[in-house]
Amino acid sequence: MERPNTWWLAAFAALIAATILILYFKISAVVAAILSLILGYFLARVSSRKQSDPTYQVHSWDNYEKRHLSRRRSDRDVETAEEISALRKLFEATLSGMREGLLVVDSDMRVVASNPAALRLFNLAAGKLESQRLTELTRNPAIYTAFLEVLKGKEQARVKVETHHWGRQVFDLLVVPLGSSDGQSTQGAIGVFFDITRLDKLERVRQEFLSNVSHELRTPLTVILAFVETLEYSSLDDVENSRRFLPIIRRNAARMQHLIDDILELSAIEAGSVKVEAKDIQLHPIVDDVVTSLAAKASSRTIIVNNCVDPGMVVFADSRRLEQMLTNLVDNAIKFNRDGGTVTVRCENGARTRILVQDTGDGIPAHHLERLFERFYRIDRARSREIGGTGLGLAIVKHLALAHGGEVSVESKLGEGTVFAIDIPRAETRRVSAKS
């Protein structure tokens, strides 16, 4: 039996590492690049030793055990074995630490190598993928087709793959061929599964956002253009129609302005451009200012807004941003309340400071609550547009609460009303966190 050719183990490891680096430049790929350098070092050492020492030759295992081998040769063999063992451990550790799933198949579509990430990808808690056919692992035609095309001679195959073992996950699968030693045929293929779930989600959010913005702007623009054309083609001396049309144009222009202002505000908050300068402030006067600013809107529907905050209540927050959050919540409580209803603002002190805004409206169905703070999410789109909502107010509240180190939540009962709660850390908690 011939002694295993140690160069092939190192060469195979270097090939996988270099392939990952070339295909995708990610953090784990950088690790693979470092590995390829280390592998190159080992190869260079062994190769140079072979060339410089004429006594360094390949022997059968039987000859290796013969007593006539010199001590020097034995020492070199031991050292080489240790290097190969270290190389194997390094190779296995790198594969185990990769976030990307790695799958190597032979020309018969049987798995010959894999890593733990591939086990998770195919929902195998334990065991090995080796020796299994690809069709036994997955029924996903995209995966099978990608490997098959490469084995048939294609330079590379790239497909988008979805799995649902651990919820929806999206992968970018890249498959490249493994050539034979003579370079004339394909002996197998290497597939690397790059997890792009988060990128895919962000792309869908972006597309949805653009779609919503376009839709929100189209409606007021259509109204404005329609009335402007009417005024252009009719007599401008028609004072009665002019007076009727101009307020409508103005209202829709104001709606677009509010939408654009909210988009810019939300973008600035999400980008971290908005600075929150928290300090001890009196809450009662801030609530009074909010109630006063919305008094006309509340009185037009005979809604009473109650400031039930203790006059001595102190909170640790940015006064301007806190007023902005409360204005959005109280404004919503008035818009979606019943005529003659009430809105109550109160505060509770516990492990955190909790500011509550409660209304006596119709309530919100439970299946809407989870998505209520998403951008442009509306329960009743027609009613929301009719009363002038942009669909971004609650998203702004959510991100401002997060900027304070807190959160916002909602509870609602149909027929009874809704309670929004802003939870922010107390002054002592924030100061301890800042020190640590």
KOLMAR-417185 format. One record per residue (C-alpha): x, z, y; residue number from 1. Coordinates in nm, 4 decimals, decimal comma, m for minus. Layout:
> X	Z	Y	NUM
...
//
This chain:
> 0,0000	0,0000	0,0000	1
> 0,1448	m0,1033	0,3351	2
> 0,1796	0,1509	0,6106	3
> m0,1001	0,1074	0,8723	4
> 0,0102	m0,1009	1,1652	5
> 0,0081	0,1545	1,4457	6
> 0,0185	m0,1029	1,7204	7
> m0,3366	m0,2199	1,6419	8
> m0,4896	0,1202	1,7061	9
> m0,3222	0,1403	2,0444	10
> m0,3988	m0,2227	2,1264	11
> m0,7681	m0,1782	2,0394	12
> m0,7889	0,1330	2,2601	13
> m0,6184	m0,0467	2,5478	14
> m0,8523	m0,3449	2,5083	15
> m1,1638	m0,1286	2,5346	16
> m1,0298	0,0622	2,8358	17
> m0,9225	m0,2544	3,0180	18
> m1,2543	m0,4248	2,9382	19
> m1,4548	m0,1410	3,0932	20
> m1,2354	m0,1468	3,4035	21
> m1,2747	m0,5202	3,4514	22
> m1,6491	m0,5234	3,3864	23
> m1,7471	m0,2356	3,6112	24
> m1,5548	m0,0283	3,8625	25
> m1,7088	0,3144	3,8187	26
> m1,5741	0,6707	3,7936	27
> m1,5601	0,6622	3,4143	28
> m1,4024	0,3177	3,4343	29
> m1,1256	0,4604	3,6500	30
> m1,0644	0,7143	3,3742	31
> m1,0437	0,4219	3,1338	32
> m0,7886	0,2564	3,3621	33
> m0,5715	0,5662	3,3519	34
> m0,6045	0,5616	2,9749	35
> m0,4855	0,2014	2,9591	36
> m0,1740	0,2989	3,1560	37
> m0,1033	0,5827	2,9142	38
> m0,1588	0,3495	2,6205	39
> 0,0816	0,1023	2,7771	40
> 0,3399	0,3761	2,8048	41
> 0,3073	0,4620	2,4362	42
> 0,3261	0,0969	2,3363	43
> 0,6331	0,0398	2,5520	44
> 0,8113	0,3410	2,4023	45
> 0,7417	0,2447	2,0439	46
> 0,8178	m0,1222	2,1057	47
> 1,1465	m0,0525	2,2835	48
> 1,2495	0,1833	2,0078	49
> 1,1818	m0,0831	1,7495	50
> 1,3956	m0,3351	1,9348	51
> 1,6876	m0,1042	2,0169	52
> 1,7191	0,0630	1,6769	53
> 1,7883	m0,1752	1,3866	54
> 1,7208	0,1055	1,1406	55
> 1,3652	0,1406	1,2744	56
> 1,1722	m0,0767	1,0287	57
> 0,8369	m0,0795	0,8615	58
> 0,8478	0,0737	0,5175	59
> 0,5901	0,1217	0,2505	60
> 0,4612	0,4732	0,1988	61
> 0,6517	0,4831	m0,1339	62
> 0,9812	0,4096	0,0392	63
> 0,8974	0,6622	0,3061	64
> 0,8917	0,9330	0,0402	65
> 1,2244	0,8374	m0,1098	66
> 1,4961	1,0920	m0,0656	67
> 1,7608	0,8439	0,0464	68
> 1,5945	0,8102	0,3956	69
> 1,8244	0,9442	0,6617	70
> 1,7310	1,2521	0,8602	71
> 1,7397	1,0520	1,1808	72
> 1,4841	0,8053	1,0457	73
> 1,2613	1,0893	0,9238	74
> 1,2719	1,2566	1,2641	75
> 1,1733	0,9322	1,4312	76
> 0,8812	0,8810	1,1913	77
> 0,7555	1,2336	1,2543	78
> 0,7795	1,1810	1,6289	79
> 0,5923	0,8493	1,6001	80
> 0,3167	1,0094	1,3912	81
> 0,2742	1,2819	1,6527	82
> 0,2504	1,0245	1,9298	83
> m0,0136	0,8279	1,7368	84
> m0,2103	1,1474	1,6697	85
> m0,1981	1,2371	2,0407	86
> m0,2975	0,8819	2,1268	87
> m0,5948	0,8966	1,8896	88
> m0,7109	1,2287	2,0360	89
> m0,6791	1,0931	2,3898	90
> m0,8723	0,7809	2,2938	91
> m1,1522	0,9820	2,1289	92
> m1,1712	1,2286	2,4203	93
> m1,2021	0,9434	2,6688	94
> m1,4787	0,7743	2,4713	95
> m1,6618	1,1071	2,4364	96
> m1,6388	1,1722	2,8101	97
> m1,7729	0,8327	2,9148	98
> m2,1166	0,8256	3,0760	99
> m2,1623	0,4649	2,9657	100
> m2,2785	0,3887	2,6149	101
> m2,0197	0,1889	2,4158	102
> m2,1088	m0,0176	2,1122	103
> m1,8698	m0,2378	1,9105	104
> m2,0093	m0,4700	1,6417	105
> m1,8398	m0,7018	1,3963	106
> m1,9289	m1,0642	1,3230	107
> m2,2066	m0,9497	1,0859	108
> m2,3718	m0,7463	1,3655	109
> m2,2732	m0,4161	1,2040	110
> m2,1617	m0,1320	1,4283	111
> m1,7913	m0,0499	1,3820	112
> m1,7413	0,1870	1,6770	113
> m1,9525	0,3826	1,9267	114
> m1,9441	0,6902	2,1480	115
> m2,1768	0,9908	2,2044	116
> m2,3436	0,8222	2,5022	117
> m2,4554	0,5422	2,2685	118
> m2,6028	0,8012	2,0305	119
> m2,8112	0,9429	2,3151	120
> m2,9097	0,5959	2,4265	121
> m3,0519	0,5143	2,0833	122
> m3,2111	0,8595	2,0571	123
> m2,9923	0,9792	1,7709	124
> m2,9250	1,3514	1,8081	125
> m2,6548	1,3595	1,5403	126
> m2,4732	1,1351	1,2962	127
> m2,2956	0,8060	1,3519	128
> m2,3964	0,4532	1,4318	129
> m2,1107	0,3025	1,2319	130
> m2,1974	0,0651	0,9446	131
> m2,5566	0,0272	1,0642	132
> m2,6883	m0,3138	1,1547	133
> m2,7923	m0,3636	1,5141	134
> m3,1458	m0,4453	1,4010	135
> m3,1642	m0,1015	1,2362	136
> m3,0810	0,0721	1,5641	137
> m3,3162	m0,1049	1,8002	138
> m3,6002	m0,3509	1,8086	139
> m3,5224	m0,4442	2,1669	140
> m3,4811	m0,8240	2,1621	141
> m3,2727	m0,8260	2,4814	142
> m2,9978	m0,6132	2,3229	143
> m2,9899	m0,8167	2,0016	144
> m2,9891	m1,1503	2,1860	145
> m2,7016	m1,0437	2,4161	146
> m2,4742	m0,9547	2,1233	147
> m2,5779	m1,2620	1,9253	148
> m2,5009	m1,5018	2,2127	149
> m2,1504	m1,3587	2,2508	150
> m2,0820	m1,3805	1,8779	151
> m2,1864	m1,7461	1,8919	152
> m1,9204	m1,8185	2,1515	153
> m2,0650	m1,7262	2,4918	154
> m1,8039	m1,5813	2,7275	155
> m2,0216	m1,2857	2,8224	156
> m2,3883	m1,1811	2,8247	157
> m2,5578	m0,9562	3,0780	158
> m2,9124	m0,8231	3,0497	159
> m3,1288	m0,5482	3,1932	160
> m3,2515	m0,3067	2,9274	161
> m3,5232	m0,0400	2,9486	162
> m3,5588	0,2561	2,7124	163
> m3,8224	0,5286	2,7027	164
> m3,6731	0,7889	2,4671	165
> m3,6024	1,0389	2,7491	166
> m3,8436	0,9020	3,0051	167
> m3,7903	0,5629	3,1628	168
> m3,4205	0,4684	3,1734	169
> m3,2762	0,1377	3,2889	170
> m2,9383	0,0027	3,1733	171
> m2,7254	m0,2932	3,2697	172
> m2,5856	m0,4157	2,9369	173
> m2,2656	m0,6204	2,9488	174
> m2,1375	m0,7759	2,6254	175
> m1,8009	m0,9515	2,5815	176
> m1,6339	m1,0956	2,2691	177
> m1,3556	m0,9425	2,0609	178
> m1,1161	m1,2186	1,9566	179
> m0,9287	m1,2404	1,6295	180
> m0,5518	m1,1945	1,6077	181
> m0,4967	m1,5705	1,6218	182
> m0,7265	m1,6025	1,9228	183
> m0,9187	m1,8879	1,7600	184
> m1,2386	m1,7082	1,6585	185
> m1,4665	m1,4182	1,7547	186
> m1,4420	m1,1186	1,5264	187
> m1,6934	m0,9012	1,7063	188
> m1,8317	m0,7948	2,0421	189
> m1,8116	m0,4957	2,2768	190
> m2,1253	m0,3881	2,4624	191
> m2,1205	m0,1404	2,7510	192
> m2,4480	0,0152	2,8713	193
> m2,4283	0,1119	3,2403	194
> m2,7042	0,3518	3,3489	195
> m2,8696	0,2061	3,6615	196
> m3,1892	0,4137	3,6451	197
> m3,1354	0,5707	3,9859	198
> m3,0383	0,2405	4,1484	199
> m3,3436	0,0741	3,9983	200
> m3,5682	0,3501	4,1313	201
> m3,4152	0,3241	4,4789	202
> m3,4671	m0,0525	4,4743	203
> m3,8337	m0,0102	4,3808	204
> m3,8771	0,2497	4,6580	205
> m3,7154	0,0098	4,9053	206
> m3,9424	m0,2757	4,8035	207
> m4,2494	m0,0529	4,8211	208
> m4,1430	0,0734	5,1632	209
> m4,0995	m0,2794	5,3009	210
> m4,4333	m0,3810	5,1547	211
> m4,6085	m0,0818	5,3116	212
> m4,4455	m0,1327	5,6524	213
> m4,5451	m0,4991	5,6529	214
> m4,9013	m0,4113	5,5604	215
> m4,9285	m0,1339	5,8198	216
> m4,8001	m0,3600	6,0985	217
> m5,0057	m0,6625	5,9964	218
> m5,3445	m0,4984	6,0604	219
> m5,2947	m0,3940	6,4262	220
> m5,1037	m0,7147	6,5006	221
> m5,3931	m0,9222	6,3669	222
> m5,6391	m0,7310	6,5855	223
> m5,4221	m0,7684	6,8948	224
> m5,3696	m1,1421	6,8422	225
> m5,7393	m1,1993	6,7812	226
> m5,8465	m1,0321	7,1053	227
> m5,5663	m1,1898	7,3083	228
> m5,6744	m1,5350	7,1879	229
> m6,0336	m1,4516	7,2774	230
> m5,9289	m1,3571	7,6273	231
> m5,7140	m1,6704	7,6598	232
> m5,9896	m1,9128	7,5616	233
> m6,2725	m1,7356	7,7400	234
> m6,3128	m1,6769	8,1064	235
> m6,0927	m1,3977	8,2329	236
> m6,3593	m1,3416	8,4934	237
> m6,5770	m1,1948	8,2205	238
> m6,5121	m0,8379	8,3294	239
> m6,7403	m0,6854	8,0695	240
> m6,5562	m0,8382	7,7722	241
> m6,2179	m0,7721	7,9290	242
> m6,2981	m0,4059	7,9655	243
> m6,4173	m0,3933	7,6046	244
> m6,1222	m0,5804	7,4575	245
> m5,8329	m0,4205	7,6454	246
> m5,8843	m0,0651	7,5102	247
> m5,8893	m0,2080	7,1565	248
> m5,5635	m0,3946	7,2209	249
> m5,4120	m0,0823	7,3704	250
> m5,5208	0,1359	7,0755	251
> m5,3703	m0,0985	6,8187	252
> m5,0475	m0,1363	7,0177	253
> m5,0221	0,2439	7,0340	254
> m5,0765	0,2577	6,6581	255
> m4,7811	0,0235	6,6026	256
> m4,5680	0,2267	6,8397	257
> m4,6506	0,5503	6,6532	258
> m4,5694	0,3854	6,3216	259
> m4,2323	0,2588	6,4429	260
> m4,1515	0,5974	6,5987	261
> m4,2323	0,7739	6,2704	262
> m4,0230	0,5268	6,0686	263
> m3,7238	0,5784	6,2967	264
> m3,7707	0,9553	6,2905	265
> m3,7967	0,9701	5,9128	266
> m3,4949	0,7420	5,8691	267
> m3,2873	0,9641	6,0973	268
> m3,3909	1,2788	5,9083	269
> m3,3184	1,1253	5,5667	270
> m2,9802	0,9975	5,6878	271
> m2,8838	1,3472	5,8014	272
> m2,8599	1,2413	6,1654	273
> m3,1069	1,5086	6,2754	274
> m2,9343	1,8408	6,3402	275
> m3,1260	2,1590	6,2618	276
> m3,0086	2,4424	6,4856	277
> m3,1785	2,7460	6,3350	278
> m3,1983	3,0752	6,5201	279
> m3,4359	3,3706	6,5529	280
> m3,7468	3,2532	6,7400	281
> m4,0953	3,3884	6,8146	282
> m4,3484	3,2015	6,6001	283
> m4,6693	3,2951	6,7835	284
> m4,5889	3,1082	7,1092	285
> m4,4926	2,7940	6,9142	286
> m4,8269	2,7945	6,7308	287
> m5,0019	2,8465	7,0656	288
> m4,8300	2,5351	7,2052	289
> m4,9375	2,3323	6,9001	290
> m5,2991	2,4515	6,9290	291
> m5,3065	2,3694	7,3002	292
> m5,1674	2,0177	7,2500	293
> m5,4365	1,9411	6,9904	294
> m5,7249	2,1259	7,1613	295
> m5,8949	1,8101	7,2910	296
> m5,8909	1,6447	6,9480	297
> m6,0298	1,9610	6,7839	298
> m6,3032	2,0160	7,0451	299
> m6,4249	1,6564	7,0106	300
> m6,5352	1,7500	6,6585	301
> m6,6184	2,1145	6,7373	302
> m6,3356	2,2342	6,5157	303
> m6,1891	2,5767	6,5918	304
> m5,8116	2,6275	6,5484	305
> m5,7127	2,9929	6,4970	306
> m5,3656	3,1292	6,5609	307
> m5,3504	3,4275	6,3246	308
> m4,9742	3,4777	6,3462	309
> m4,8597	3,8294	6,4338	310
> m4,7438	3,8246	6,7997	311
> m4,4169	3,9937	6,6970	312
> m4,3384	3,7562	6,4083	313
> m3,9831	3,6214	6,4216	314
> m3,8664	3,3303	6,2061	315
> m3,5254	3,1718	6,1577	316
> m3,5724	2,8035	6,2392	317
> m3,5132	2,5212	6,4846	318
> m3,7961	2,5675	6,7353	319
> m3,8363	2,1952	6,8160	320
> m3,8396	2,0865	6,4521	321
> m4,0697	2,3711	6,3494	322
> m4,3146	2,2708	6,6224	323
> m4,2968	1,9118	6,4954	324
> m4,3812	2,0233	6,1399	325
> m4,6708	2,2428	6,2535	326
> m4,8080	1,9694	6,4819	327
> m4,8205	1,7251	6,1896	328
> m4,9908	1,9776	5,9598	329
> m5,2443	2,1035	6,2143	330
> m5,3183	1,7468	6,3262	331
> m5,3897	1,6509	5,9635	332
> m5,6052	1,9609	5,9176	333
> m5,8175	1,8525	6,2138	334
> m5,8389	1,4855	6,1091	335
> m5,9510	1,5566	5,7542	336
> m6,1728	1,8560	5,8302	337
> m6,5485	1,8736	5,8525	338
> m6,7207	1,8640	6,1883	339
> m6,7611	2,2243	6,2990	340
> m6,4914	2,3444	6,0570	341
> m6,1933	2,5712	6,1179	342
> m5,8151	2,5490	6,0968	343
> m5,6137	2,8677	6,0508	344
> m5,2403	2,9166	6,1000	345
> m5,0856	3,2355	5,9633	346
> m4,7483	3,3653	5,8437	347
> m4,6345	3,5836	5,5548	348
> m4,2969	3,7520	5,5187	349
> m4,1466	3,8062	5,1757	350
> m3,8287	3,6866	5,0095	351
> m3,8864	3,3824	5,2313	352
> m4,0860	3,3200	5,5451	353
> m4,4077	3,1365	5,4569	354
> m4,6106	2,9613	5,7276	355
> m4,9563	2,8492	5,6138	356
> m5,1960	2,5950	5,7640	357
> m5,5443	2,6156	5,6114	358
> m5,8480	2,3950	5,6716	359
> m6,2108	2,3923	5,5580	360
> m6,2261	2,0245	5,4685	361
> m6,3481	1,8562	5,1508	362
> m6,0294	1,9283	4,9610	363
> m5,7930	1,6933	4,7771	364
> m5,8308	1,5820	4,4122	365
> m5,5618	1,7378	4,1918	366
> m5,4119	1,4053	4,0768	367
> m5,3181	1,3199	4,4379	368
> m5,1275	1,6419	4,5132	369
> m4,8017	1,5472	4,3414	370
> m4,7576	1,2292	4,5490	371
> m4,8964	1,3596	4,8758	372
> m4,5538	1,3859	5,0451	373
> m4,4450	1,0316	4,9604	374
> m4,4054	0,7798	5,2401	375
> m4,7257	0,5855	5,3144	376
> m4,9188	0,7617	5,0403	377
> m5,2843	0,7976	5,1346	378
> m5,5834	0,9334	4,9489	379
> m5,8318	0,7235	5,1465	380
> m5,6463	0,4367	5,3168	381
> m5,9459	0,3080	5,5100	382
> m6,0315	0,6495	5,6552	383
> m5,6678	0,7275	5,7330	384
> m5,6256	0,4067	5,9334	385
> m5,9566	0,4621	6,1076	386
> m5,8442	0,8012	6,2391	387
> m5,4992	0,6751	6,3331	388
> m5,2679	0,8054	6,0599	389
> m4,9361	0,6325	5,9864	390
> m4,8904	0,7772	5,6370	391
> m4,5498	0,9250	5,7273	392
> m4,6406	1,2636	5,8771	393
> m4,6216	1,4646	5,5543	394
> m4,2985	1,2899	5,4497	395
> m4,1451	1,3987	5,7806	396
> m4,2643	1,7569	5,7228	397
> m4,1112	1,7559	5,3748	398
> m3,7681	1,6384	5,4918	399
> m3,7599	1,8734	5,7907	400
> m3,8416	2,1655	5,5597	401
> m3,5561	2,0572	5,3294	402
> m3,3249	2,0367	5,6314	403
> m3,4070	2,4045	5,6964	404
> m3,3113	2,4894	5,3388	405
> m3,6784	2,5317	5,2506	406
> m3,9678	2,3348	5,1081	407
> m4,3308	2,2451	5,1684	408
> m4,6130	2,2738	4,9160	409
> m4,9894	2,2219	4,9006	410
> m5,2862	2,3776	4,7235	411
> m5,6383	2,2441	4,7396	412
> m5,9849	2,3006	4,5959	413
> m6,2536	2,0378	4,6146	414
> m6,5341	2,1473	4,8447	415
> m6,3373	2,4438	4,9816	416
> m6,0376	2,3059	5,1693	417
> m5,6603	2,2700	5,1612	418
> m5,3644	2,4990	5,2340	419
> m5,0206	2,3624	5,3272	420
> m4,7291	2,6080	5,3102	421
> m4,3847	2,5793	5,4689	422
> m4,1326	2,8106	5,3011	423
> m3,8050	2,8635	5,4855	424
> m3,5235	3,1139	5,4175	425
> m3,5110	3,4310	5,6225	426
> m3,2265	3,4842	5,8680	427
> m3,0348	3,7189	5,6370	428
> m3,0473	3,4703	5,3471	429
> m2,9254	3,1797	5,5612	430
> m2,6368	3,3817	5,7034	431
> m2,5225	3,4997	5,3579	432
> m2,5390	3,1391	5,2292	433
> m2,3392	3,0163	5,5281	434
> m2,0655	3,2763	5,4661	435
> m2,0395	3,1964	5,0970	436
//
